[in-house]
Every structure is written in C-alpha cells, then in structure tokens.
C-alpha cells in the first residue's frame, strides 16, 4: 500500500486503515544511515520540518555511537527551539477499572480474577479532585477501563463534574481523556463536555503482533482501534493523542508506525496529533509476556530523540511508569510533558492511609512515586520551567490553529510567559518555603532571558497581580 494524501479529500477514505507492515519494513531495510545523510536529516528537523518515513528510518538505522549522540543533541536543540525549557505537568485520575478486554500485558484484563474492580462514585470523584487540587494540580487525564458502563454520556458526566469542583484557589482547567475508542456520535457527545485531548494508544502497530496480545473484547479489532481518532476528527475533536506500548514488538517498527500515524493525520486533516506517548511494559498483575521485544534504557533514550526530530511540533509525554533516574535523563531529548504525584489505585489520592502499591488494584506499576512538589523542586534545580498552562485549549489554539503557532516555533512566545504565570500561582498557593524561594529565582532568571520587551513588563505586572490574589492570567 503506497500512501496517497489526495485520497484524504474523500471523507470515506479518511477512516480506512493506513498501516502497511511491508511498507514500514521496506523503509527500514532500504534507508541506510551514512554520516552525511544523518546530519542532513537532523538539520531538516532542527528547521522544524517533520520527517518522512524514509528519513526517520535513516535515523533509526544509525547505529554508530557517535551518530546516535548527534541525533540526541539534535533532538535537544530542537526541543529548546520549539518548547523552550518548559515541562508541562499533569496527573492521571483513574475513574474505573472495569474492562471487557483481555490484553495480556494489562492488570485490568477481563480474565484477571484477582483484580479489585470498582468505579468511583460522584462523591469519590469529588474527594479525589479536591485532593489533587490541594496539591496544586491544574491538568488531569481521566482514565477509564474499556467497558459499556463507561459510555460517552458517562464520560461527559465525569468531565463536567471535575470541571465544577473548586477548592480554595484550586481548580482543574484541563481534562484530557484516555478511554475506549468511540463511534462518531460518541466522540461528539464527549466533545460537548469540553474535553482537552482524547488519547487512544494503538499499543502495537503491527497487525500480527497485535493479535498475539489482544485475546478478547472489542479491543481485539485492530482496524477499529487504528481508525478511532479519525472518527474523533470527524466528530470535531482536533486535539488527539496517539501512543505505542514499547515492548510488544520491535521498537524500530513502532517508531515508524507512530510517525506514519502522525503523517496520516497531517495529510488527511491538516493537523498532527497533539501528543505522542511511548510507555514501556512494566510489572502488572497477571502480566504474560516473553520479553523478547523489551526496550532497554539506551534504546528508549534513542527512540525518544528520534521521535522528537521526526515530529517537531508534537508534545511528547513521559509517564511515571519510568524511574526518576530515567525520566531525568530522557527529558533532555524531547519530552515536553510529565505526570507528577501519580497514584494509579482508584481512590488513593484522597486516602492518606492507603499509599502502598497493590498490583491487583492498579493497571501497572508506578516507578516514580515522588510527590508533585518533589518533582517540581527537581525540575527547577535542573533549569526547567514547570508549567500548568492550559491557555491554548481555552483560546482555541488547537488543531489547525495550534499548527499555525507550533510548526513555525511561535508557540514559545506563549509557552514561556504562561509557564511563568502558572508556576507563580503554584509557588504562592502550594509550595513549601524552600521550593517557593527557588521557584521565584527561576522565574526571574527566565524573565531576564526574555529581555526587556514590553511583554516582559506586562508579565511582571501580572505576577504582581498573582501575588495580590488574582488567578488564571494567561496569554
């Protein structure tokens, strides 16, 4: 199958499968890596141009340690050009773990009789969100098992509930979704609730491998899942997140699958995915895998750097599946979003007595269980700018509008000021004294780097308003 972007002018062609394993393997086999070609492709990416499958394959095939280091440095340079030094923070909130699927890598699998099933009541959701707000969280991703109970109407209800919960200066300004693929009408229902990004991860882009791991339930349908976010686009949700679960199949194939998916969106809808996630297999209740495709740390850093270069405008999400050590390393090479203070057991944010991990109550093991403030403190120490910004989504800088700003790199004009303002809110409302001191010093350093423009003076004026109690100021 040779991809023809012109087909996407026909709506019925948009939602047809677009992954051809032979095409992907052909790119991997035919596109050899020479130093000259690798450097040429890195230069193209640093110019904020997305890469083709063939160009990405060249980077994947670059096995020479010196060239791998050049790829990593190129990714670091590109990230700084597009996103500055900011790291966006969020937290996952598991709403329910009922599931009809039987995925061999997941603790929620239907055949796991040891899993403790529950769905948070409205009262429990309120308690969880209040606990998250008390820690300073402003951005959540709501996670649901794939079960008829979690209908589009139910998802919309929980989203509206979360947005309504206010505690002191706390509020949730951005609710993303990780849930089952929906039909077009279902996506429309969820969109009306004012969601942010809708995430559906393909897990593995290789059809045969997909069948190895998905043994029952609707998720067994590879093509229905593959085209799920096309249906979201048709429903008007132009802010979508894709991902692959690394460890299910050859990481090189999965990287090209993700790039193929991103290029498909841009060709068909004029907008790439807002985020790409790349979780690795972690311990889970009833985990049943042979481990032949597990990705080691060196490969993990490498694939993140390649993804950063391949899709310059797309946010890259790194979760608390990874250890603090790994997260600290790979953030340098392209990651723009991480979670902090993460708890996966349902109801655990508000239950201070229940803080020990129990794999029979969780989807997988969390390897970075530090508090939100501990992570913010480290980020500041590493010269990152922690951000809770949600401005783009509320000013309709999503979809094609987001591309207008982000592809040329103009998004930095908004990201740094908004990161400063949201960090200032956190420092005023939630940070311990020591973190607050370091945070305000970091804000001043970032203002100095912005120069003496009129915008910098306006930022300073807004910071004074924040100190006086005004909240939710943004550009």
LINVEN-V640594 format. One record per helix or strand of 3 or more residues. SS is the DSSP state (~ for helix, > for strand). FROM is the first residue (numbers start at 0). LEN is the number of residues. If there is no record, write none. Layout:
ss | from | len
SS | FROM | LEN
SS | FROM | LEN
This chain:
ss | from | len
~ | 4 | 5
~ | 10 | 4
~ | 20 | 10
~ | 34 | 12
~ | 52 | 8
~ | 64 | 19
> | 85 | 11
~ | 121 | 13
> | 138 | 6
~ | 151 | 13
> | 173 | 5
~ | 183 | 8
~ | 206 | 7
~ | 217 | 3
~ | 221 | 5
~ | 227 | 7
> | 239 | 5
~ | 250 | 19
> | 274 | 3
~ | 296 | 14
> | 314 | 4
~ | 323 | 10
> | 336 | 3
~ | 371 | 10
> | 384 | 3
~ | 390 | 4
~ | 398 | 8
~ | 411 | 18
~ | 432 | 18
~ | 453 | 14
